[in-house]
């Protein structure tokens, strides 16, 4: 039985396309996909917990997490299993009930420990080999949307998402 209670993901290369733009004043910019943000809200509305685990700190990531009401943001964690353990303890959710979305070698340990794992199409080959699902979309360009929709369908929750919009479409 597929039973995921929380979806965790890397940021750079998963929620973004991996590019980091720095202006002359040192201000950092990243590109996030609005559809990824939308499905994160949909999943949270259905009761799933969402968390981000990034190897590096970024003010842009913090700002986007605040906009999406992501309470579980762990930045500067190169040993991502430590973050997984802390999140597991905080929410009393075993890693076997968590999904992890990653794109690079540092993401392999949490992908292996969590009950389900996924990767964007442009993830490194080693990550794609350990992933249970590989999206047809690259990081920052719809991969999170695709992966989370896939998870919601496996959980039998996708029809509830569609019903919400079909009901609201009636005049």
MDAnalysis code that builds the backbone (N, CA, C; Angstrom):
import MDAnalysis as mda
import numpy as np

u = mda.Universe.empty(513, n_residues=171, atom_resindex=np.repeat(np.arange(171), 3), trajectory=True)
u.add_TopologyAttr("name", ["N", "CA", "C"] * 171)
u.add_TopologyAttr("resid", np.arange(1, 172))
u.add_TopologyAttr("resname", ["UNK", "UNK", "UNK", "UNK", "UNK", "UNK", "UNK", "UNK", "UNK", "UNK", "UNK", "UNK", "UNK", "UNK", "UNK", "UNK", "UNK", "UNK", "UNK", "UNK", "UNK", "UNK", "UNK", "UNK", "UNK", "UNK", "UNK", "UNK", "UNK", "UNK", "UNK", "UNK", "UNK", "UNK", "UNK", "UNK", "UNK", "UNK", "UNK", "UNK", "UNK", "UNK", "UNK", "UNK", "UNK", "UNK", "UNK", "UNK", "UNK", "UNK", "UNK", "UNK", "UNK", "UNK", "UNK", "UNK", "UNK", "UNK", "UNK", "UNK", "UNK", "UNK", "UNK", "UNK", "UNK", "UNK", "UNK", "UNK", "UNK", "UNK", "UNK", "UNK", "UNK", "UNK", "UNK", "UNK", "UNK", "UNK", "UNK", "UNK", "UNK", "UNK", "UNK", "UNK", "UNK", "UNK", "UNK", "UNK", "UNK", "UNK", "UNK", "UNK", "UNK", "UNK", "UNK", "UNK", "UNK", "UNK", "UNK", "UNK", "UNK", "UNK", "UNK", "UNK", "UNK", "UNK", "UNK", "UNK", "UNK", "UNK", "UNK", "UNK", "UNK", "UNK", "UNK", "UNK", "UNK", "UNK", "UNK", "UNK", "UNK", "UNK", "UNK", "UNK", "UNK", "UNK", "UNK", "UNK", "UNK", "UNK", "UNK", "UNK", "UNK", "UNK", "UNK", "UNK", "UNK", "UNK", "UNK", "UNK", "UNK", "UNK", "UNK", "UNK", "UNK", "UNK", "UNK", "UNK", "UNK", "UNK", "UNK", "UNK", "UNK", "UNK", "UNK", "UNK", "UNK", "UNK", "UNK", "UNK", "UNK", "UNK", "UNK", "UNK", "UNK", "UNK", "UNK", "UNK", "UNK", "UNK", "UNK"])
u.atoms.positions = np.array([
    [0.835, -1.184, 0.000],
    [0.000, 0.000, 0.000],
    [0.881, 1.250, 0.000],
    [0.555, 2.192, -0.826],
    [1.295, 3.450, -0.932],
    [0.786, 4.390, 0.154],
    [1.655, 4.769, 1.090],
    [1.233, 5.569, 2.239],
    [2.279, 6.629, 2.548],
    [2.181, 7.764, 1.889],
    [3.105, 8.876, 2.091],
    [2.364, 9.986, 2.838],
    [2.983, 10.477, 3.900],
    [2.391, 11.534, 4.723],
    [3.089, 12.888, 4.528],
    [4.342, 12.838, 4.036],
    [5.132, 14.059, 3.900],
    [5.996, 13.970, 2.661],
    [6.097, 15.095, 1.945],
    [6.944, 15.166, 0.768],
    [8.043, 16.185, 1.045],
    [9.270, 15.714, 0.980],
    [10.443, 16.552, 1.187],
    [11.162, 16.704, -0.147],
    [11.845, 17.824, -0.307],
    [12.558, 18.024, -1.566],
    [13.752, 18.941, -1.392],
    [14.715, 18.729, -2.254],
    [15.842, 19.631, -2.405],
    [15.309, 20.907, -3.048],
    [16.104, 21.948, -3.073],
    [15.670, 23.216, -3.665],
    [16.360, 23.447, -5.012],
    [17.668, 23.704, -4.976],
    [18.398, 24.028, -6.200],
    [18.479, 22.814, -7.119],
    [17.908, 22.938, -8.307],
    [17.886, 21.835, -9.257],
    [16.607, 21.020, -9.195],
    [15.773, 21.258, -8.187],
    [14.474, 20.584, -8.062],
    [13.369, 21.633, -8.154],
    [13.314, 22.527, -7.170],
    [12.348, 23.626, -7.214],
    [12.810, 24.747, -8.144],
    [14.104, 24.811, -8.409],
    [14.652, 25.783, -9.350],
    [15.358, 25.021, -10.459],
    [15.746, 25.753, -11.485],
    [16.462, 25.109, -12.591],
    [17.951, 24.948, -12.289],
    [18.352, 25.291, -11.091],
    [19.736, 25.110, -10.673],
    [20.622, 26.320, -10.916],
    [20.131, 27.271, -11.693],
    [20.918, 28.475, -11.931],
    [20.790, 29.405, -10.737],
    [21.889, 30.059, -10.399],
    [21.889, 31.075, -9.356],
    [22.461, 32.335, -9.992],
    [21.655, 33.375, -10.018],
    [22.062, 34.643, -10.610],
    [22.427, 35.586, -9.470],
    [23.609, 36.195, -9.555],
    [24.059, 37.140, -8.543],
    [24.334, 38.464, -9.236],
    [23.694, 39.547, -8.744],
    [23.907, 40.854, -9.371],
    [25.177, 41.520, -8.823],
    [25.480, 42.715, -9.312],
    [26.701, 43.434, -8.918],
    [26.751, 43.770, -7.431],
    [25.588, 43.790, -6.791],
    [25.525, 44.084, -5.355],
    [25.531, 42.826, -4.490],
    [25.659, 41.679, -5.118],
    [25.692, 40.428, -4.378],
    [24.328, 39.840, -4.092],
    [23.274, 40.467, -4.615],
    [21.920, 39.935, -4.401],
    [21.713, 38.719, -5.297],
    [21.149, 37.666, -4.677],
    [20.953, 36.396, -5.370],
    [19.530, 36.275, -5.895],
    [19.408, 35.716, -7.088],
    [18.104, 35.477, -7.698],
    [18.005, 34.020, -8.129],
    [16.816, 33.452, -7.957],
    [16.538, 32.092, -8.412],
    [15.210, 32.108, -9.146],
    [14.986, 31.095, -9.953],
    [13.757, 30.992, -10.715],
    [12.941, 29.803, -10.220],
    [11.768, 30.088, -9.662],
    [10.845, 29.061, -9.182],
    [9.661, 29.000, -10.142],
    [9.082, 27.819, -10.327],
    [7.935, 27.638, -11.214],
    [6.645, 27.812, -10.421],
    [5.755, 28.683, -10.900],
    [4.508, 28.965, -10.189],
    [3.625, 27.714, -10.077],
    [3.671, 26.828, -11.057],
    [2.853, 25.611, -11.002],
    [3.335, 24.679, -9.888],
    [4.628, 24.694, -9.619],
    [5.142, 23.910, -8.494],
    [4.566, 24.449, -7.189],
    [4.529, 25.766, -7.059],
    [3.959, 26.373, -5.863],
    [2.482, 26.051, -5.702],
    [1.771, 26.025, -6.814],
    [0.339, 25.733, -6.759],
    [0.084, 24.311, -6.258],
    [0.813, 23.350, -6.784],
    [0.562, 21.968, -6.347],
    [1.025, 21.746, -4.911],
    [2.006, 22.507, -4.463],
    [2.404, 22.426, -3.055],
    [1.226, 22.847, -2.174],
    [0.564, 23.930, -2.540],
    [-0.621, 24.365, -1.788],
    [-1.731, 23.322, -1.842],
    [-1.961, 22.751, -3.011],
    [-2.998, 21.726, -3.135],
    [-2.712, 20.538, -2.224],
    [-1.461, 20.083, -2.210],
    [-1.081, 18.941, -1.375],
    [-1.244, 19.271, 0.104],
    [-0.863, 20.475, 0.499],
    [-1.006, 20.871, 1.899],
    [-2.476, 20.952, 2.276],
    [-3.317, 21.443, 1.369],
    [-4.760, 21.490, 1.628],
    [-5.349, 20.096, 1.839],
    [-4.721, 19.087, 1.236],
    [-5.176, 17.703, 1.386],
    [-4.585, 17.028, 2.625],
    [-3.780, 17.756, 3.380],
    [-3.233, 17.221, 4.624],
    [-1.815, 16.697, 4.557],
    [-1.191, 16.756, 3.394],
    [0.203, 16.327, 3.304],
    [1.115, 17.412, 3.857],
    [2.175, 17.004, 4.495],
    [3.181, 17.942, 4.977],
    [4.244, 18.079, 3.890],
    [4.791, 19.283, 3.776],
    [5.802, 19.576, 2.763],
    [7.007, 20.188, 3.460],
    [8.200, 19.755, 3.059],
    [9.421, 20.327, 3.605],
    [10.497, 20.450, 2.549],
    [11.383, 21.413, 2.760],
    [12.503, 21.635, 1.847],
    [13.809, 21.433, 2.610],
    [14.744, 20.727, 1.992],
    [16.050, 20.463, 2.587],
    [17.103, 20.841, 1.563],
    [17.852, 21.899, 1.856],
    [18.839, 22.411, 0.905],
    [20.239, 22.370, 1.494],
    [21.188, 22.069, 0.658],
    [22.580, 22.026, 1.093],
    [23.176, 23.401, 1.326],
    [22.552, 24.423, 0.764],
    [23.098, 25.772, 0.924],
    [22.015, 26.728, 1.420],
    [22.474, 27.799, 2.080],
    [21.546, 28.820, 2.563],
    [21.312, 29.844, 1.463],
    [20.081, 30.314, 1.341],
    [19.740, 31.342, 0.367],
    [18.564, 32.161, 0.884],
    [18.704, 33.477, 0.850],
    [17.611, 34.360, 1.234],
    [16.437, 34.215, 0.267],
    [16.729, 33.961, -1.009],
    [15.665, 33.770, -2.005],
    [14.835, 32.531, -1.665],
    [15.487, 31.472, -1.230],
    [14.779, 30.256, -0.825],
    [13.917, 30.526, 0.398],
    [14.454, 31.245, 1.359],
    [13.693, 31.595, 2.556],
    [12.454, 32.400, 2.190],
    [12.593, 33.358, 1.293],
    [11.456, 34.185, 0.872],
    [10.375, 33.338, 0.196],
    [10.796, 32.436, -0.715],
    [9.811, 31.593, -1.408],
    [9.128, 30.643, -0.419],
    [9.877, 30.120, 0.527],
    [9.292, 29.234, 1.538],
    [8.247, 29.981, 2.369],
    [8.515, 31.222, 2.716],
    [7.540, 32.029, 3.470],
    [6.281, 32.242, 2.645],
    [6.442, 32.540, 1.350],
    [5.285, 32.767, 0.478],
    [4.390, 31.537, 0.410],
    [4.998, 30.351, 0.426],
    [4.243, 29.102, 0.300],
    [3.884, 28.481, 1.650],
    [4.239, 29.160, 2.748],
    [3.949, 28.676, 4.106],
    [4.616, 27.334, 4.383],
    [5.862, 27.201, 3.947],
    [6.652, 25.998, 4.215],
    [7.295, 26.181, 5.587],
    [6.819, 25.430, 6.562],
    [7.347, 25.542, 7.927],
    [8.628, 24.731, 8.109],
    [8.759, 23.670, 7.343],
    [9.936, 22.804, 7.479],
    [10.940, 23.139, 6.385],
    [11.740, 24.166, 6.649],
    [12.804, 24.585, 5.739],
    [14.130, 24.372, 6.447],
    [14.926, 23.503, 5.890],
    [16.247, 23.205, 6.438],
    [17.273, 23.595, 5.393],
    [18.031, 24.676, 5.667],
    [19.044, 25.151, 4.740],
    [20.430, 24.934, 5.346],
    [21.416, 24.793, 4.474],
    [22.788, 24.595, 4.923],
    [23.024, 23.194, 5.465],
    [22.245, 22.226, 4.991],
    [22.366, 20.839, 5.453],
    [22.966, 19.970, 4.352],
    [24.281, 19.818, 4.396],
    [24.934, 18.939, 3.414],
    [24.713, 17.476, 3.781],
    [24.557, 17.210, 5.071],
    [24.193, 15.864, 5.527],
    [22.679, 15.858, 5.694],
    [22.004, 15.622, 4.607],
    [20.554, 15.755, 4.581],
    [19.837, 14.725, 5.446],
    [20.505, 13.617, 5.750],
    [19.883, 12.626, 6.636],
    [19.654, 13.194, 8.033],
    [20.519, 14.110, 8.466],
    [20.307, 14.755, 9.764],
    [18.997, 15.540, 9.759],
    [18.733, 16.235, 8.658],
    [17.476, 16.982, 8.536],
    [16.288, 16.019, 8.497],
    [16.432, 14.903, 7.784],
    [15.352, 13.914, 7.708],
    [15.028, 13.389, 9.101],
    [16.063, 13.083, 9.883],
    [15.851, 12.593, 11.247],
    [15.130, 13.628, 12.104],
    [15.537, 14.900, 11.994],
    [14.904, 15.967, 12.783],
    [13.442, 16.140, 12.379],
    [13.177, 16.107, 11.091],
    [11.806, 16.254, 10.589],
    [10.951, 15.069, 11.037],
    [11.528, 13.871, 10.954],
    [10.824, 12.659, 11.370],
    [10.426, 12.744, 12.846],
    [11.357, 13.177, 13.661],
    [11.093, 13.300, 15.094],
    [10.062, 14.393, 15.372],
    [10.210, 15.544, 14.719],
    [9.299, 16.683, 14.927],
    [7.851, 16.313, 14.618],
    [7.636, 15.585, 13.526],
    [6.272, 15.280, 13.092],
    [5.814, 13.860, 13.445],
    [6.699, 13.078, 14.071],
    [6.395, 11.679, 14.396],
    [5.950, 10.922, 13.135],
    [6.693, 11.149, 12.063],
    [6.455, 10.451, 10.796],
    [7.732, 9.689, 10.453],
    [7.609, 8.385, 10.306],
    [8.767, 7.580, 9.937],
    [9.210, 7.923, 8.513],
    [10.523, 7.881, 8.233],
    [11.002, 8.137, 6.871],
    [10.329, 7.243, 5.815],
    [9.887, 6.062, 6.213],
    [9.207, 5.174, 5.266],
    [7.879, 5.759, 4.783],
    [7.366, 6.765, 5.496],
    [6.117, 7.433, 5.123],
    [6.387, 8.800, 4.469],
    [7.658, 9.014, 4.091],
    [8.066, 10.263, 3.456],
    [8.517, 9.990, 2.025],
    [8.339, 10.992, 1.185],
    [8.903, 10.966, -0.166],
    [10.001, 12.022, -0.210],
    [11.017, 11.789, -1.023],
    [12.081, 12.780, -1.195],
    [12.344, 12.973, -2.679],
    [12.404, 14.245, -3.085],
    [12.694, 14.602, -4.470],
    [14.086, 15.223, -4.504],
    [14.988, 14.623, -5.275],
    [16.353, 15.126, -5.357],
    [16.899, 15.078, -6.765],
    [18.034, 15.740, -6.951],
    [18.619, 15.807, -8.285],
    [20.121, 15.547, -8.347],
    [20.810, 15.566, -7.196],
    [22.265, 15.414, -7.230],
    [22.721, 14.398, -6.183],
    [23.995, 14.086, -6.215],
    [24.545, 13.010, -5.378],
    [24.220, 13.179, -3.894],
    [24.237, 14.421, -3.393],
    [23.966, 14.674, -1.979],
    [22.539, 14.257, -1.592],
    [21.676, 14.095, -2.576],
    [20.288, 13.708, -2.322],
    [20.077, 12.194, -2.267],
    [21.058, 11.425, -2.636],
    [20.891, 9.972, -2.657],
    [20.590, 9.394, -1.260],
    [21.329, 9.761, -0.203],
    [21.001, 9.177, 1.110],
    [19.546, 9.373, 1.534],
    [18.978, 10.600, 1.468],
    [17.564, 10.705, 1.852],
    [16.629, 9.989, 0.882],
    [16.993, 9.914, -0.386],
    [16.154, 9.210, -1.354],
    [16.075, 7.723, -1.024],
    [17.181, 7.169, -0.563],
    [17.237, 5.740, -0.238],
    [16.506, 5.454, 1.078],
    [16.602, 6.373, 2.032],
    [15.989, 6.180, 3.350],
    [14.473, 6.387, 3.322],
    [14.020, 7.338, 2.518],
    [12.584, 7.636, 2.474],
    [11.837, 6.537, 1.727],
    [10.556, 6.448, 1.999],
    [9.726, 5.387, 1.428],
    [9.502, 5.503, -0.065],
    [9.655, 6.699, -0.606],
    [9.447, 6.919, -2.041],
    [10.381, 8.031, -2.469],
    [10.933, 7.912, -3.673],
    [11.845, 8.944, -4.150],
    [11.573, 9.258, -5.610],
    [11.900, 10.491, -5.969],
    [11.683, 10.939, -7.340],
    [12.759, 11.932, -7.721],
    [12.871, 12.174, -9.029],
    [13.897, 13.065, -9.550],
    [13.403, 13.773, -10.796],
    [13.906, 14.989, -11.041],
    [13.624, 15.661, -12.302],
    [14.358, 14.966, -13.452],
    [13.948, 15.247, -14.674],
    [14.568, 14.606, -15.839],
    [16.041, 14.947, -15.990],
    [16.460, 16.105, -15.487],
    [17.857, 16.516, -15.637],
    [18.710, 16.208, -14.400],
    [18.224, 15.341, -13.535],
    [19.022, 14.889, -12.388],
    [20.220, 14.090, -12.905],
    [21.243, 13.969, -12.080],
    [22.397, 13.163, -12.473],
    [21.979, 11.689, -12.570],
    [22.670, 10.941, -13.390],
    [22.302, 9.549, -13.664],
    [22.208, 8.695, -12.404],
    [23.119, 8.885, -11.465],
    [23.105, 8.083, -10.242],
    [21.824, 8.308, -9.441],
    [21.332, 9.528, -9.440],
    [20.089, 9.846, -8.737],
    [18.902, 9.214, -9.462],
    [18.896, 9.311, -10.769],
    [17.795, 8.720, -11.536],
    [17.745, 7.206, -11.343],
    [18.895, 6.584, -11.142],
    [18.917, 5.124, -10.940],
    [18.278, 4.711, -9.615],
    [18.378, 5.557, -8.572],
    [17.784, 5.183, -7.277],
    [16.354, 5.682, -7.132],
    [15.904, 6.555, -8.026],
    [14.559, 7.130, -7.934],
    [13.489, 6.107, -8.306],
    [12.392, 6.149, -7.561],
    [11.228, 5.327, -7.899],
    [10.493, 5.901, -9.109],
    [10.606, 7.211, -9.294],
    [9.930, 7.890, -10.399],
    [10.828, 9.003, -10.909],
    [10.975, 9.095, -12.220],
    [11.731, 10.180, -12.842],
    [10.759, 10.975, -13.709],
    [10.642, 12.252, -13.402],
    [9.743, 13.118, -14.152],
    [10.241, 13.317, -15.578],
    [9.336, 13.612, -16.457],
    [9.694, 13.976, -17.832],
    [10.146, 15.433, -17.900],
    [10.001, 16.170, -16.794],
    [10.312, 17.593, -16.762],
    [11.579, 17.869, -15.960],
    [12.319, 18.909, -16.347],
    [13.532, 19.264, -15.594],
    [13.207, 20.051, -14.322],
    [14.190, 20.145, -13.447],
    [14.045, 20.915, -12.222],
    [13.728, 22.366, -12.512],
    [12.825, 22.939, -11.725],
    [12.444, 24.330, -11.887],
    [11.569, 24.601, -13.092],
    [11.219, 23.570, -13.817],
    [10.425, 23.718, -15.041],
    [9.285, 22.706, -15.083],
    [8.679, 22.470, -13.915],
    [7.514, 21.603, -13.847],
    [7.743, 20.230, -13.247],
    [8.970, 19.904, -12.863],
    [9.239, 18.578, -12.291],
    [8.478, 18.359, -10.989],
    [8.497, 19.345, -10.101],
    [7.803, 19.183, -8.820],
    [6.306, 19.024, -9.053],
    [5.755, 19.796, -9.958],
    [4.329, 19.673, -10.292],
    [4.017, 18.254, -10.746],
    [4.809, 17.753, -11.677],
    [4.590, 16.416, -12.224],
    [4.744, 15.342, -11.149],
    [5.790, 15.430, -10.367],
    [6.065, 14.419, -9.342],
    [4.980, 14.423, -8.268],
    [4.592, 15.605, -7.827],
    [3.573, 15.671, -6.776],
    [2.208, 15.232, -7.296],
    [1.908, 15.542, -8.537],
    [0.662, 15.039, -9.123],
    [0.694, 13.518, -9.178],
    [1.831, 12.969, -9.546],
    [2.014, 11.508, -9.579],
    [1.774, 10.906, -8.186],
    [2.339, 11.536, -7.157],
    [2.169, 11.054, -5.783],
    [0.705, 11.162, -5.354],
    [0.066, 12.283, -5.644],
    [-1.344, 12.456, -5.275],
    [-2.223, 11.405, -5.953],
    [-1.908, 11.073, -7.194],
    [-2.664, 10.026, -7.893],
    [-2.444, 8.674, -7.227],
    [-1.189, 8.368, -6.861],
    [-0.903, 7.094, -6.197],
    [-1.595, 6.999, -4.833],
    [-1.773, 8.151, -4.178],
    [-2.457, 8.195, -2.883],
    [-3.981, 8.194, -3.030],
    [-4.465, 8.294, -4.271],
    [-5.903, 8.333, -4.504],
    [-6.530, 9.678, -4.181],
    [-5.731, 10.736, -4.179],
    [-6.212, 12.064, -3.804],
    [-6.448, 12.989, -4.995],
    [-6.030, 12.599, -6.170],
    [-6.115, 13.494, -7.322],
    [-7.559, 13.854, -7.667],
    [-8.466, 12.910, -7.522],
    [-9.873, 13.188, -7.821],
    [-10.422, 14.289, -6.916],
    [-9.954, 14.342, -5.668],
    [-10.390, 15.404, -4.756],
    [-9.919, 16.771, -5.245],
    [-8.728, 16.815, -5.823],
    [-8.222, 18.069, -6.393],
    [-9.114, 18.498, -7.549],
    [-9.391, 17.558, -8.439],
    [-10.211, 17.877, -9.609],
    [-11.621, 18.287, -9.205],
    [-12.197, 17.594, -8.237],
    [-13.548, 17.930, -7.769],
    [-13.620, 19.363, -7.260],
    [-12.597, 19.781, -6.561],
    [-12.558, 21.144, -6.029],
    [-12.696, 22.161, -7.162],
    [-12.023, 21.926, -8.246],
    [-12.062, 22.886, -9.352],
    [-13.311, 22.715, -10.211],
    [-13.787, 21.516, -10.341],
    [-15.007, 21.303, -11.121],
    [-16.217, 21.883, -10.405],
    [-16.283, 21.726, -9.086],
    [-17.381, 22.292, -8.304],
    [-17.351, 23.808, -8.386],
    [-16.151, 24.385, -8.269],
    [-16.024, 25.841, -8.318],
    [-16.269, 26.389, -9.720],
    [-16.260, 25.531, -10.743],
    [-16.473, 25.978, -12.114],
    [-17.965, 26.062, -12.451],
    [-18.793, 25.453, -11.624],
    [-20.235, 25.478, -11.893],
    [-20.794, 26.874, -11.628],
    [-21.716, 27.293, -12.482],
    [-22.329, 28.626, -12.317],
    [-23.575, 28.560, -11.465],
])
